[in-house]
Amino acid sequence: MAEITSKIGRRKTAVARISMTPGKGQIKINGRTLTDYFPSEILQIVVNQPFALTNTVGSFDITAKIDGGGIKGQAEALRMAISRALQTQDAELRSPLKKEGFLTRDPRMVERKKPGRAKARKRFQFSKR
């Protein structure tokens, strides 16, 4: 039986859980195709970057569950999960993936709103009298 690799990728508040199997290069996201889920061509390119970098285009089928965050965060979370799965399949792929930054978690999150403030850092207008 074909080897199934399950990995998780995160960016901001988006979380992508994938299972990767050897196949024809089909990508299913939340039951929809890649072009259906990410209509923007730029986001499709972002998702396929790890395959293009490692010359494995059309080698693996991916089934993904994505939730949270915005559309760009979801695409980059999926890219990270795919990169992690490719690295598990072949240890020699780690170096180019790491060099491009596909294995690095982007930790930037929205700062929380504080009490007594309008937003995270913005203050209410000061009135002297």
Backbone atoms as SQL, in Angstrom:
CREATE TABLE atoms (id INTEGER PRIMARY KEY, chain TEXT, resi INTEGER, resn TEXT, atom TEXT, x REAL, y REAL, z REAL);
INSERT INTO atoms VALUES
  (1, 'A', 1, 'MET', 'N', 0.836, -1.197, 0.000),
  (2, 'A', 1, 'MET', 'CA', 0.000, 0.000, 0.000),
  (3, 'A', 1, 'MET', 'C', 0.875, 1.253, 0.000),
  (4, 'A', 2, 'ALA', 'N', 0.356, 2.317, -0.609),
  (5, 'A', 2, 'ALA', 'CA', 1.106, 3.575, -0.692),
  (6, 'A', 2, 'ALA', 'C', 1.246, 4.211, 0.685),
  (7, 'A', 3, 'GLU', 'N', 2.382, 4.855, 0.872),
  (8, 'A', 3, 'GLU', 'CA', 2.667, 5.497, 2.144),
  (9, 'A', 3, 'GLU', 'C', 1.910, 6.821, 2.253),
  (10, 'A', 4, 'ILE', 'N', 1.180, 6.999, 3.349),
  (11, 'A', 4, 'ILE', 'CA', 0.429, 8.230, 3.586),
  (12, 'A', 4, 'ILE', 'C', 1.180, 9.066, 4.608),
  (13, 'A', 5, 'THR', 'N', 1.400, 10.334, 4.267),
  (14, 'A', 5, 'THR', 'CA', 2.067, 11.253, 5.178),
  (15, 'A', 5, 'THR', 'C', 1.061, 12.306, 5.628),
  (16, 'A', 6, 'SER', 'N', 0.903, 12.456, 6.938),
  (17, 'A', 6, 'SER', 'CA', 0.008, 13.484, 7.481),
  (18, 'A', 6, 'SER', 'C', 0.840, 14.556, 8.155),
  (19, 'A', 7, 'LYS', 'N', 0.564, 15.810, 7.821),
  (20, 'A', 7, 'LYS', 'CA', 1.309, 16.932, 8.400),
  (21, 'A', 7, 'LYS', 'C', 0.366, 18.098, 8.646),
  (22, 'A', 8, 'ILE', 'N', 0.866, 19.069, 9.417),
  (23, 'A', 8, 'ILE', 'CA', 0.090, 20.259, 9.736),
  (24, 'A', 8, 'ILE', 'C', 0.935, 21.498, 9.454),
  (25, 'A', 9, 'GLY', 'N', 0.293, 22.535, 8.940),
  (26, 'A', 9, 'GLY', 'CA', 0.971, 23.796, 8.677),
  (27, 'A', 9, 'GLY', 'C', 0.147, 24.936, 9.242),
  (28, 'A', 10, 'ARG', 'N', 0.817, 25.948, 9.759),
  (29, 'A', 10, 'ARG', 'CA', 0.105, 27.077, 10.357),
  (30, 'A', 10, 'ARG', 'C', 0.688, 28.408, 9.885),
  (31, 'A', 11, 'ARG', 'N', -0.182, 29.422, 9.822),
  (32, 'A', 11, 'ARG', 'CA', 0.246, 30.802, 9.591),
  (33, 'A', 11, 'ARG', 'C', -0.826, 31.707, 10.153),
  (34, 'A', 12, 'LYS', 'N', -0.409, 32.645, 11.000),
  (35, 'A', 12, 'LYS', 'CA', -1.357, 33.504, 11.710),
  (36, 'A', 12, 'LYS', 'C', -2.388, 32.601, 12.389),
  (37, 'A', 13, 'THR', 'N', -3.678, 32.725, 12.049),
  (38, 'A', 13, 'THR', 'CA', -4.672, 31.867, 12.698),
  (39, 'A', 13, 'THR', 'C', -5.171, 30.763, 11.769),
  (40, 'A', 14, 'ALA', 'N', -4.559, 30.616, 10.596),
  (41, 'A', 14, 'ALA', 'CA', -4.953, 29.576, 9.648),
  (42, 'A', 14, 'ALA', 'C', -4.223, 28.276, 9.970),
  (43, 'A', 15, 'VAL', 'N', -4.953, 27.164, 9.896),
  (44, 'A', 15, 'VAL', 'CA', -4.381, 25.845, 10.156),
  (45, 'A', 15, 'VAL', 'C', -4.731, 24.928, 8.986),
  (46, 'A', 16, 'ALA', 'N', -3.710, 24.276, 8.420),
  (47, 'A', 16, 'ALA', 'CA', -3.912, 23.334, 7.313),
  (48, 'A', 16, 'ALA', 'C', -3.429, 21.957, 7.740),
  (49, 'A', 17, 'ARG', 'N', -4.338, 20.977, 7.711),
  (50, 'A', 17, 'ARG', 'CA', -3.990, 19.586, 8.002),
  (51, 'A', 17, 'ARG', 'C', -4.077, 18.817, 6.694),
  (52, 'A', 18, 'ILE', 'N', -2.979, 18.160, 6.306),
  (53, 'A', 18, 'ILE', 'CA', -2.981, 17.458, 5.023),
  (54, 'A', 18, 'ILE', 'C', -2.618, 15.984, 5.189),
  (55, 'A', 19, 'SER', 'N', -3.038, 15.198, 4.198),
  (56, 'A', 19, 'SER', 'CA', -2.529, 13.837, 4.055),
  (57, 'A', 19, 'SER', 'C', -2.060, 13.726, 2.602),
  (58, 'A', 20, 'MET', 'N', -0.815, 13.278, 2.447),
  (59, 'A', 20, 'MET', 'CA', -0.178, 13.224, 1.127),
  (60, 'A', 20, 'MET', 'C', 0.111, 11.780, 0.758),
  (61, 'A', 21, 'THR', 'N', -0.308, 11.390, -0.444),
  (62, 'A', 21, 'THR', 'CA', -0.058, 10.046, -0.950),
  (63, 'A', 21, 'THR', 'C', 0.540, 10.154, -2.352),
  (64, 'A', 22, 'PRO', 'N', 1.362, 9.182, -2.753),
  (65, 'A', 22, 'PRO', 'CA', 1.859, 9.200, -4.137),
  (66, 'A', 22, 'PRO', 'C', 0.687, 9.131, -5.107),
  (67, 'A', 23, 'GLY', 'N', 0.726, 9.947, -6.156),
  (68, 'A', 23, 'GLY', 'CA', -0.401, 9.975, -7.094),
  (69, 'A', 23, 'GLY', 'C', -0.117, 10.816, -8.317),
  (70, 'A', 24, 'LYS', 'N', -1.182, 11.476, -8.814),
  (71, 'A', 24, 'LYS', 'CA', -1.095, 12.218, -10.074),
  (72, 'A', 24, 'LYS', 'C', -1.035, 13.735, -9.899),
  (73, 'A', 25, 'GLY', 'N', -0.963, 14.217, -8.670),
  (74, 'A', 25, 'GLY', 'CA', -0.849, 15.652, -8.443),
  (75, 'A', 25, 'GLY', 'C', -2.169, 16.352, -8.178),
  (76, 'A', 26, 'GLN', 'N', -3.204, 15.600, -7.795),
  (77, 'A', 26, 'GLN', 'CA', -4.498, 16.210, -7.491),
  (78, 'A', 26, 'GLN', 'C', -4.482, 16.786, -6.077),
  (79, 'A', 27, 'ILE', 'N', -5.047, 17.983, -5.926),
  (80, 'A', 27, 'ILE', 'CA', -5.121, 18.625, -4.610),
  (81, 'A', 27, 'ILE', 'C', -6.582, 18.910, -4.297),
  (82, 'A', 28, 'LYS', 'N', -7.066, 18.332, -3.198),
  (83, 'A', 28, 'LYS', 'CA', -8.437, 18.543, -2.731),
  (84, 'A', 28, 'LYS', 'C', -8.367, 19.312, -1.423),
  (85, 'A', 29, 'ILE', 'N', -9.079, 20.435, -1.344),
  (86, 'A', 29, 'ILE', 'CA', -9.105, 21.252, -0.135),
  (87, 'A', 29, 'ILE', 'C', -10.549, 21.373, 0.324),
  (88, 'A', 30, 'ASN', 'N', -10.832, 20.885, 1.519),
  (89, 'A', 30, 'ASN', 'CA', -12.190, 20.898, 2.083),
  (90, 'A', 30, 'ASN', 'C', -13.217, 20.363, 1.075),
  (91, 'A', 31, 'GLY', 'N', -12.841, 19.312, 0.350),
  (92, 'A', 31, 'GLY', 'CA', -13.728, 18.680, -0.617),
  (93, 'A', 31, 'GLY', 'C', -13.814, 19.382, -1.963),
  (94, 'A', 32, 'ARG', 'N', -13.039, 20.442, -2.174),
  (95, 'A', 32, 'ARG', 'CA', -13.054, 21.189, -3.433),
  (96, 'A', 32, 'ARG', 'C', -11.679, 21.119, -4.088),
  (97, 'A', 33, 'THR', 'N', -11.626, 21.378, -5.391),
  (98, 'A', 33, 'THR', 'CA', -10.346, 21.363, -6.107),
  (99, 'A', 33, 'THR', 'C', -9.548, 22.617, -5.752),
  (100, 'A', 34, 'LEU', 'N', -8.255, 22.596, -6.072),
  (101, 'A', 34, 'LEU', 'CA', -7.376, 23.729, -5.790),
  (102, 'A', 34, 'LEU', 'C', -7.867, 24.995, -6.498),
  (103, 'A', 35, 'THR', 'N', -8.212, 24.879, -7.799),
  (104, 'A', 35, 'THR', 'CA', -8.657, 26.054, -8.559),
  (105, 'A', 35, 'THR', 'C', -10.007, 26.567, -8.077),
  (106, 'A', 36, 'ASP', 'N', -10.821, 25.688, -7.522),
  (107, 'A', 36, 'ASP', 'CA', -12.125, 26.075, -6.996),
  (108, 'A', 36, 'ASP', 'C', -11.968, 26.786, -5.646),
  (109, 'A', 37, 'TYR', 'N', -11.076, 26.272, -4.805),
  (110, 'A', 37, 'TYR', 'CA', -10.893, 26.834, -3.460),
  (111, 'A', 37, 'TYR', 'C', -10.084, 28.126, -3.494),
  (112, 'A', 38, 'PHE', 'N', -9.005, 28.137, -4.292),
  (113, 'A', 38, 'PHE', 'CA', -8.176, 29.339, -4.453),
  (114, 'A', 38, 'PHE', 'C', -8.309, 29.821, -5.898),
  (115, 'A', 39, 'PRO', 'N', -9.323, 30.656, -6.222),
  (116, 'A', 39, 'PRO', 'CA', -9.492, 31.104, -7.606),
  (117, 'A', 39, 'PRO', 'C', -8.351, 32.003, -8.085),
  (118, 'A', 40, 'SER', 'N', -7.672, 32.667, -7.162),
  (119, 'A', 40, 'SER', 'CA', -6.557, 33.542, -7.527),
  (120, 'A', 40, 'SER', 'C', -5.355, 32.698, -7.969),
  (121, 'A', 41, 'GLU', 'N', -4.807, 33.044, -9.131),
  (122, 'A', 41, 'GLU', 'CA', -3.671, 32.292, -9.671),
  (123, 'A', 41, 'GLU', 'C', -2.436, 32.430, -8.780),
  (124, 'A', 42, 'ILE', 'N', -2.276, 33.582, -8.147),
  (125, 'A', 42, 'ILE', 'CA', -1.125, 33.818, -7.270),
  (126, 'A', 42, 'ILE', 'C', -1.146, 32.839, -6.091),
  (127, 'A', 43, 'LEU', 'N', -2.320, 32.630, -5.498),
  (128, 'A', 43, 'LEU', 'CA', -2.431, 31.712, -4.360),
  (129, 'A', 43, 'LEU', 'C', -2.208, 30.261, -4.800),
  (130, 'A', 44, 'GLN', 'N', -2.620, 29.927, -6.015),
  (131, 'A', 44, 'GLN', 'CA', -2.365, 28.577, -6.543),
  (132, 'A', 44, 'GLN', 'C', -0.859, 28.362, -6.706),
  (133, 'A', 45, 'ILE', 'N', -0.157, 29.396, -7.157),
  (134, 'A', 45, 'ILE', 'CA', 1.297, 29.318, -7.305),
  (135, 'A', 45, 'ILE', 'C', 1.951, 29.143, -5.942),
  (136, 'A', 46, 'VAL', 'N', 1.466, 29.884, -4.941),
  (137, 'A', 46, 'VAL', 'CA', 1.997, 29.782, -3.569),
  (138, 'A', 46, 'VAL', 'C', 1.870, 28.352, -3.065),
  (139, 'A', 47, 'VAL', 'N', 0.723, 27.730, -3.291),
  (140, 'A', 47, 'VAL', 'CA', 0.490, 26.355, -2.829),
  (141, 'A', 47, 'VAL', 'C', 1.417, 25.370, -3.544),
  (142, 'A', 48, 'ASN', 'N', 1.665, 25.599, -4.832),
  (143, 'A', 48, 'ASN', 'CA', 2.476, 24.669, -5.622),
  (144, 'A', 48, 'ASN', 'C', 3.983, 24.939, -5.568),
  (145, 'A', 49, 'GLN', 'N', 4.412, 26.000, -4.873),
  (146, 'A', 49, 'GLN', 'CA', 5.836, 26.339, -4.792),
  (147, 'A', 49, 'GLN', 'C', 6.723, 25.188, -4.302),
  (148, 'A', 50, 'PRO', 'N', 6.353, 24.460, -3.237),
  (149, 'A', 50, 'PRO', 'CA', 7.234, 23.370, -2.783),
  (150, 'A', 50, 'PRO', 'C', 7.449, 22.294, -3.847),
  (151, 'A', 51, 'PHE', 'N', 6.400, 21.981, -4.619),
  (152, 'A', 51, 'PHE', 'CA', 6.520, 20.976, -5.684),
  (153, 'A', 51, 'PHE', 'C', 7.443, 21.477, -6.793),
  (154, 'A', 52, 'ALA', 'N', 7.281, 22.742, -7.191),
  (155, 'A', 52, 'ALA', 'CA', 8.113, 23.321, -8.251),
  (156, 'A', 52, 'ALA', 'C', 9.580, 23.370, -7.819),
  (157, 'A', 53, 'LEU', 'N', 9.818, 23.720, -6.567),
  (158, 'A', 53, 'LEU', 'CA', 11.185, 23.838, -6.053),
  (159, 'A', 53, 'LEU', 'C', 11.902, 22.494, -6.002),
  (160, 'A', 54, 'THR', 'N', 11.148, 21.440, -5.671),
  (161, 'A', 54, 'THR', 'CA', 11.757, 20.112, -5.487),
  (162, 'A', 54, 'THR', 'C', 11.576, 19.185, -6.697),
  (163, 'A', 55, 'ASN', 'N', 11.041, 19.728, -7.802),
  (164, 'A', 55, 'ASN', 'CA', 10.800, 18.943, -9.025),
  (165, 'A', 55, 'ASN', 'C', 9.937, 17.706, -8.765),
  (166, 'A', 56, 'THR', 'N', 8.879, 17.864, -7.972),
  (167, 'A', 56, 'THR', 'CA', 7.963, 16.762, -7.681),
  (168, 'A', 56, 'THR', 'C', 6.540, 17.091, -8.131),
  (169, 'A', 57, 'VAL', 'N', 6.416, 17.960, -9.153),
  (170, 'A', 57, 'VAL', 'CA', 5.091, 18.347, -9.655),
  (171, 'A', 57, 'VAL', 'C', 4.397, 17.119, -10.228),
  (172, 'A', 58, 'GLY', 'N', 3.161, 16.870, -9.789),
  (173, 'A', 58, 'GLY', 'CA', 2.389, 15.730, -10.281),
  (174, 'A', 58, 'GLY', 'C', 2.765, 14.399, -9.673),
  (175, 'A', 59, 'SER', 'N', 3.546, 14.400, -8.591),
  (176, 'A', 59, 'SER', 'CA', 3.977, 13.143, -7.971),
  (177, 'A', 59, 'SER', 'C', 3.110, 12.709, -6.792),
  (178, 'A', 60, 'PHE', 'N', 2.398, 13.673, -6.189),
  (179, 'A', 60, 'PHE', 'CA', 1.641, 13.367, -4.975),
  (180, 'A', 60, 'PHE', 'C', 0.223, 13.924, -5.043),
  (181, 'A', 61, 'ASP', 'N', -0.713, 13.180, -4.453),
  (182, 'A', 61, 'ASP', 'CA', -2.084, 13.651, -4.270),
  (183, 'A', 61, 'ASP', 'C', -2.206, 14.186, -2.856),
  (184, 'A', 62, 'ILE', 'N', -2.935, 15.285, -2.700),
  (185, 'A', 62, 'ILE', 'CA', -3.074, 15.898, -1.386),
  (186, 'A', 62, 'ILE', 'C', -4.540, 16.103, -1.053),
  (187, 'A', 63, 'THR', 'N', -4.897, 15.713, 0.154),
  (188, 'A', 63, 'THR', 'CA', -6.221, 15.996, 0.702),
  (189, 'A', 63, 'THR', 'C', -6.000, 16.873, 1.911),
  (190, 'A', 64, 'ALA', 'N', -6.638, 18.062, 1.917),
  (191, 'A', 64, 'ALA', 'CA', -6.386, 19.028, 2.984),
  (192, 'A', 64, 'ALA', 'C', -7.676, 19.495, 3.640),
  (193, 'A', 65, 'LYS', 'N', -7.578, 19.749, 4.940),
  (194, 'A', 65, 'LYS', 'CA', -8.649, 20.404, 5.699),
  (195, 'A', 65, 'LYS', 'C', -8.051, 21.704, 6.203),
  (196, 'A', 66, 'ILE', 'N', -8.646, 22.820, 5.814),
  (197, 'A', 66, 'ILE', 'CA', -8.125, 24.123, 6.221),
  (198, 'A', 66, 'ILE', 'C', -9.219, 24.891, 6.945),
  (199, 'A', 67, 'ASP', 'N', -8.857, 25.529, 8.066),
  (200, 'A', 67, 'ASP', 'CA', -9.799, 26.431, 8.704),
  (201, 'A', 67, 'ASP', 'C', -9.063, 27.570, 9.390),
  (202, 'A', 68, 'GLY', 'N', -9.781, 28.648, 9.643),
  (203, 'A', 68, 'GLY', 'CA', -9.229, 29.814, 10.306),
  (204, 'A', 68, 'GLY', 'C', -8.481, 30.722, 9.355),
  (205, 'A', 69, 'GLY', 'N', -8.311, 31.964, 9.774),
  (206, 'A', 69, 'GLY', 'CA', -7.509, 32.914, 9.012),
  (207, 'A', 69, 'GLY', 'C', -8.161, 33.378, 7.732),
  (208, 'A', 70, 'GLY', 'N', -7.401, 34.107, 6.948),
  (209, 'A', 70, 'GLY', 'CA', -7.862, 34.602, 5.656),
  (210, 'A', 70, 'GLY', 'C', -7.351, 33.716, 4.539),
  (211, 'A', 71, 'ILE', 'N', -7.677, 34.075, 3.316),
  (212, 'A', 71, 'ILE', 'CA', -7.347, 33.227, 2.169),
  (213, 'A', 71, 'ILE', 'C', -5.834, 33.119, 1.948),
  (214, 'A', 72, 'LYS', 'N', -5.096, 34.213, 2.128),
  (215, 'A', 72, 'LYS', 'CA', -3.639, 34.172, 1.929),
  (216, 'A', 72, 'LYS', 'C', -2.970, 33.357, 3.044),
  (217, 'A', 73, 'GLY', 'N', -3.410, 33.549, 4.277),
  (218, 'A', 73, 'GLY', 'CA', -2.876, 32.779, 5.396),
  (219, 'A', 73, 'GLY', 'C', -3.125, 31.296, 5.210),
  (220, 'A', 74, 'GLN', 'N', -4.295, 30.954, 4.677),
  (221, 'A', 74, 'GLN', 'CA', -4.624, 29.547, 4.424),
  (222, 'A', 74, 'GLN', 'C', -3.710, 28.954, 3.352),
  (223, 'A', 75, 'ALA', 'N', -3.461, 29.724, 2.293),
  (224, 'A', 75, 'ALA', 'CA', -2.580, 29.251, 1.210),
  (225, 'A', 75, 'ALA', 'C', -1.169, 29.019, 1.738),
  (226, 'A', 76, 'GLU', 'N', -0.668, 29.929, 2.578),
  (227, 'A', 76, 'GLU', 'CA', 0.685, 29.782, 3.104),
  (228, 'A', 76, 'GLU', 'C', 0.773, 28.685, 4.160),
  (229, 'A', 77, 'ALA', 'N', -0.309, 28.458, 4.901),
  (230, 'A', 77, 'ALA', 'CA', -0.342, 27.345, 5.851),
  (231, 'A', 77, 'ALA', 'C', -0.300, 26.015, 5.094),
  (232, 'A', 78, 'LEU', 'N', -1.019, 25.949, 3.974),
  (233, 'A', 78, 'LEU', 'CA', -1.021, 24.750, 3.139),
  (234, 'A', 78, 'LEU', 'C', 0.358, 24.517, 2.540),
  (235, 'A', 79, 'ARG', 'N', 1.023, 25.602, 2.104),
  (236, 'A', 79, 'ARG', 'CA', 2.381, 25.493, 1.559),
  (237, 'A', 79, 'ARG', 'C', 3.332, 24.910, 2.599),
  (238, 'A', 80, 'MET', 'N', 3.199, 25.345, 3.848),
  (239, 'A', 80, 'MET', 'CA', 4.057, 24.846, 4.920),
  (240, 'A', 80, 'MET', 'C', 3.804, 23.358, 5.183),
  (241, 'A', 81, 'ALA', 'N', 2.537, 22.963, 5.207),
  (242, 'A', 81, 'ALA', 'CA', 2.192, 21.559, 5.441),
  (243, 'A', 81, 'ALA', 'C', 2.740, 20.666, 4.322),
  (244, 'A', 82, 'ILE', 'N', 2.619, 21.121, 3.075),
  (245, 'A', 82, 'ILE', 'CA', 3.131, 20.362, 1.926),
  (246, 'A', 82, 'ILE', 'C', 4.651, 20.237, 2.024),
  (247, 'A', 83, 'SER', 'N', 5.317, 21.334, 2.396),
  (248, 'A', 83, 'SER', 'CA', 6.777, 21.317, 2.529),
  (249, 'A', 83, 'SER', 'C', 7.215, 20.326, 3.591),
  (250, 'A', 84, 'ARG', 'N', 6.512, 20.311, 4.719),
  (251, 'A', 84, 'ARG', 'CA', 6.839, 19.374, 5.798),
  (252, 'A', 84, 'ARG', 'C', 6.637, 17.927, 5.356),
  (253, 'A', 85, 'ALA', 'N', 5.581, 17.687, 4.590),
  (254, 'A', 85, 'ALA', 'CA', 5.309, 16.335, 4.107),
  (255, 'A', 85, 'ALA', 'C', 6.369, 15.886, 3.100),
  (256, 'A', 86, 'LEU', 'N', 6.781, 16.788, 2.202),
  (257, 'A', 86, 'LEU', 'CA', 7.822, 16.457, 1.223),
  (258, 'A', 86, 'LEU', 'C', 9.144, 16.139, 1.914),
  (259, 'A', 87, 'GLN', 'N', 9.440, 16.891, 2.955),
  (260, 'A', 87, 'GLN', 'CA', 10.666, 16.668, 3.722),
  (261, 'A', 87, 'GLN', 'C', 10.653, 15.295, 4.382),
  (262, 'A', 88, 'THR', 'N', 9.476, 14.858, 4.831),
  (263, 'A', 88, 'THR', 'CA', 9.345, 13.535, 5.439),
  (264, 'A', 88, 'THR', 'C', 9.568, 12.434, 4.401),
  (265, 'A', 89, 'GLN', 'N', 9.070, 12.667, 3.172),
  (266, 'A', 89, 'GLN', 'CA', 9.228, 11.679, 2.094),
  (267, 'A', 89, 'GLN', 'C', 10.693, 11.502, 1.706),
  (268, 'A', 90, 'ASP', 'N', 11.419, 12.621, 1.587),
  (269, 'A', 90, 'ASP', 'CA', 12.819, 12.571, 1.169),
  (270, 'A', 90, 'ASP', 'C', 13.615, 13.597, 1.978),
  (271, 'A', 91, 'ALA', 'N', 14.517, 13.113, 2.818),
  (272, 'A', 91, 'ALA', 'CA', 15.286, 13.985, 3.719),
  (273, 'A', 91, 'ALA', 'C', 16.183, 14.971, 2.961),
  (274, 'A', 92, 'GLU', 'N', 16.559, 14.647, 1.738),
  (275, 'A', 92, 'GLU', 'CA', 17.427, 15.535, 0.959),
  (276, 'A', 92, 'GLU', 'C', 16.707, 16.795, 0.486),
  (277, 'A', 93, 'LEU', 'N', 15.376, 16.790, 0.519),
  (278, 'A', 93, 'LEU', 'CA', 14.602, 17.960, 0.098),
  (279, 'A', 93, 'LEU', 'C', 14.562, 19.034, 1.181),
  (280, 'A', 94, 'ARG', 'N', 14.989, 18.692, 2.395),
  (281, 'A', 94, 'ARG', 'CA', 14.924, 19.639, 3.512),
  (282, 'A', 94, 'ARG', 'C', 15.731, 20.914, 3.242),
  (283, 'A', 95, 'SER', 'N', 16.934, 20.770, 2.731),
  (284, 'A', 95, 'SER', 'CA', 17.817, 21.909, 2.515),
  (285, 'A', 95, 'SER', 'C', 17.212, 22.974, 1.578),
  (286, 'A', 96, 'PRO', 'N', 16.753, 22.608, 0.365),
  (287, 'A', 96, 'PRO', 'CA', 16.169, 23.649, -0.492),
  (288, 'A', 96, 'PRO', 'C', 14.884, 24.252, 0.074),
  (289, 'A', 97, 'LEU', 'N', 14.059, 23.431, 0.728),
  (290, 'A', 97, 'LEU', 'CA', 12.814, 23.933, 1.316),
  (291, 'A', 97, 'LEU', 'C', 13.096, 24.907, 2.454),
  (292, 'A', 98, 'LYS', 'N', 14.091, 24.575, 3.268),
  (293, 'A', 98, 'LYS', 'CA', 14.452, 25.435, 4.398),
  (294, 'A', 98, 'LYS', 'C', 15.055, 26.744, 3.895),
  (295, 'A', 99, 'LYS', 'N', 15.864, 26.653, 2.836),
  (296, 'A', 99, 'LYS', 'CA', 16.512, 27.835, 2.266),
  (297, 'A', 99, 'LYS', 'C', 15.476, 28.842, 1.760),
  (298, 'A', 100, 'GLU', 'N', 14.388, 28.345, 1.187),
  (299, 'A', 100, 'GLU', 'CA', 13.319, 29.214, 0.682),
  (300, 'A', 100, 'GLU', 'C', 12.391, 29.697, 1.800),
  (301, 'A', 101, 'GLY', 'N', 12.526, 29.118, 3.006),
  (302, 'A', 101, 'GLY', 'CA', 11.714, 29.555, 4.140),
  (303, 'A', 101, 'GLY', 'C', 10.352, 28.891, 4.223),
  (304, 'A', 102, 'PHE', 'N', 10.162, 27.790, 3.510),
  (305, 'A', 102, 'PHE', 'CA', 8.869, 27.112, 3.513),
  (306, 'A', 102, 'PHE', 'C', 8.637, 26.293, 4.781),
  (307, 'A', 103, 'LEU', 'N', 9.693, 26.019, 5.532),
  (308, 'A', 103, 'LEU', 'CA', 9.552, 25.219, 6.761),
  (309, 'A', 103, 'LEU', 'C', 9.500, 26.096, 8.011),
  (310, 'A', 104, 'THR', 'N', 9.607, 27.415, 7.827),
  (311, 'A', 104, 'THR', 'CA', 9.617, 28.342, 8.955),
  (312, 'A', 104, 'THR', 'C', 8.213, 28.849, 9.227),
  (313, 'A', 105, 'ARG', 'N', 7.764, 28.713, 10.458),
  (314, 'A', 105, 'ARG', 'CA', 6.442, 29.187, 10.870),
  (315, 'A', 105, 'ARG', 'C', 6.474, 30.695, 10.981),
  (316, 'A', 106, 'ASP', 'N', 5.509, 31.375, 10.354),
  (317, 'A', 106, 'ASP', 'CA', 5.417, 32.832, 10.462),
  (318, 'A', 106, 'ASP', 'C', 4.627, 33.132, 11.739),
  (319, 'A', 107, 'PRO', 'N', 5.279, 33.615, 12.803),
  (320, 'A', 107, 'PRO', 'CA', 4.614, 33.718, 14.098),
  (321, 'A', 107, 'PRO', 'C', 3.772, 34.982, 14.289),
  (322, 'A', 108, 'ARG', 'N', 3.767, 35.881, 13.292),
  (323, 'A', 108, 'ARG', 'CA', 3.056, 37.148, 13.480),
  (324, 'A', 108, 'ARG', 'C', 1.558, 36.931, 13.649),
  (325, 'A', 109, 'MET', 'N', 1.032, 37.469, 14.735),
  (326, 'A', 109, 'MET', 'CA', -0.389, 37.345, 15.022),
  (327, 'A', 109, 'MET', 'C', -0.936, 38.740, 15.313),
  (328, 'A', 110, 'VAL', 'N', -2.241, 38.900, 15.234),
  (329, 'A', 110, 'VAL', 'CA', -2.867, 40.169, 15.564),
  (330, 'A', 110, 'VAL', 'C', -2.758, 40.369, 17.067),
  (331, 'A', 111, 'GLU', 'N', -2.306, 41.546, 17.459),
  (332, 'A', 111, 'GLU', 'CA', -2.169, 41.848, 18.882),
  (333, 'A', 111, 'GLU', 'C', -3.558, 42.043, 19.483),
  (334, 'A', 112, 'ARG', 'N', -3.745, 41.551, 20.693),
  (335, 'A', 112, 'ARG', 'CA', -5.080, 41.619, 21.293),
  (336, 'A', 112, 'ARG', 'C', -5.433, 43.028, 21.725),
  (337, 'A', 113, 'LYS', 'N', -6.729, 43.311, 21.781),
  (338, 'A', 113, 'LYS', 'CA', -7.213, 44.605, 22.251),
  (339, 'A', 113, 'LYS', 'C', -7.083, 44.653, 23.769),
  (340, 'A', 114, 'LYS', 'N', -6.577, 45.801, 24.280),
  (341, 'A', 114, 'LYS', 'CA', -6.414, 45.942, 25.727),
  (342, 'A', 114, 'LYS', 'C', -7.558, 46.775, 26.309),
  (343, 'A', 115, 'PRO', 'N', -7.884, 46.544, 27.576),
  (344, 'A', 115, 'PRO', 'CA', -8.938, 47.342, 28.202),
  (345, 'A', 115, 'PRO', 'C', -8.514, 48.803, 28.339),
  (346, 'A', 116, 'GLY', 'N', -9.460, 49.712, 28.181),
  (347, 'A', 116, 'GLY', 'CA', -9.159, 51.133, 28.290),
  (348, 'A', 116, 'GLY', 'C', -8.533, 51.718, 27.043),
  (349, 'A', 117, 'ARG', 'N', -8.489, 50.944, 25.966),
  (350, 'A', 117, 'ARG', 'CA', -7.932, 51.397, 24.697),
  (351, 'A', 117, 'ARG', 'C', -8.968, 51.214, 23.596),
  (352, 'A', 118, 'ALA', 'N', -8.820, 51.990, 22.534),
  (353, 'A', 118, 'ALA', 'CA', -9.722, 51.851, 21.387),
  (354, 'A', 118, 'ALA', 'C', -9.419, 50.564, 20.616),
  (355, 'A', 119, 'LYS', 'N', -8.106, 50.286, 20.422),
  (356, 'A', 119, 'LYS', 'CA', -7.672, 49.042, 19.769),
  (357, 'A', 119, 'LYS', 'C', -6.495, 48.494, 20.573),
  (358, 'A', 120, 'ALA', 'N', -5.606, 47.747, 19.939),
  (359, 'A', 120, 'ALA', 'CA', -4.486, 47.162, 20.670),
  (360, 'A', 120, 'ALA', 'C', -3.576, 48.227, 21.257),
  (361, 'A', 121, 'ARG', 'N', -3.260, 49.252, 20.454),
  (362, 'A', 121, 'ARG', 'CA', -2.355, 50.305, 20.915),
  (363, 'A', 121, 'ARG', 'C', -2.970, 51.701, 20.844),
  (364, 'A', 122, 'LYS', 'N', -3.958, 51.863, 20.005),
  (365, 'A', 122, 'LYS', 'CA', -4.596, 53.174, 19.843),
  (366, 'A', 122, 'LYS', 'C', -5.309, 53.582, 21.127),
  (367, 'A', 123, 'ARG', 'N', -5.185, 54.863, 21.464),
  (368, 'A', 123, 'ARG', 'CA', -5.848, 55.370, 22.663),
  (369, 'A', 123, 'ARG', 'C', -7.031, 56.230, 22.259),
  (370, 'A', 124, 'PHE', 'N', -7.946, 56.433, 23.217),
  (371, 'A', 124, 'PHE', 'CA', -9.060, 57.343, 22.968),
  (372, 'A', 124, 'PHE', 'C', -8.513, 58.774, 22.955),
  (373, 'A', 125, 'GLN', 'N', -9.225, 59.664, 22.290),
  (374, 'A', 125, 'GLN', 'CA', -8.782, 61.055, 22.166),
  (375, 'A', 125, 'GLN', 'C', -8.660, 61.696, 23.542),
  (376, 'A', 126, 'PHE', 'N', -7.519, 62.368, 23.761),
  (377, 'A', 126, 'PHE', 'CA', -7.268, 63.034, 25.049),
  (378, 'A', 126, 'PHE', 'C', -7.965, 64.387, 25.090),
  (379, 'A', 127, 'SER', 'N', -8.652, 64.655, 26.173),
  (380, 'A', 127, 'SER', 'CA', -9.316, 65.942, 26.352),
  (381, 'A', 127, 'SER', 'C', -8.791, 66.572, 27.628),
  (382, 'A', 128, 'LYS', 'N', -8.262, 67.768, 27.497),
  (383, 'A', 128, 'LYS', 'CA', -7.692, 68.441, 28.681),
  (384, 'A', 128, 'LYS', 'C', -8.800, 68.939, 29.607),
  (385, 'A', 129, 'ARG', 'N', -9.881, 69.406, 29.045),
  (386, 'A', 129, 'ARG', 'CA', -11.003, 69.922, 29.857),
  (387, 'A', 129, 'ARG', 'C', -12.273, 69.152, 29.598);
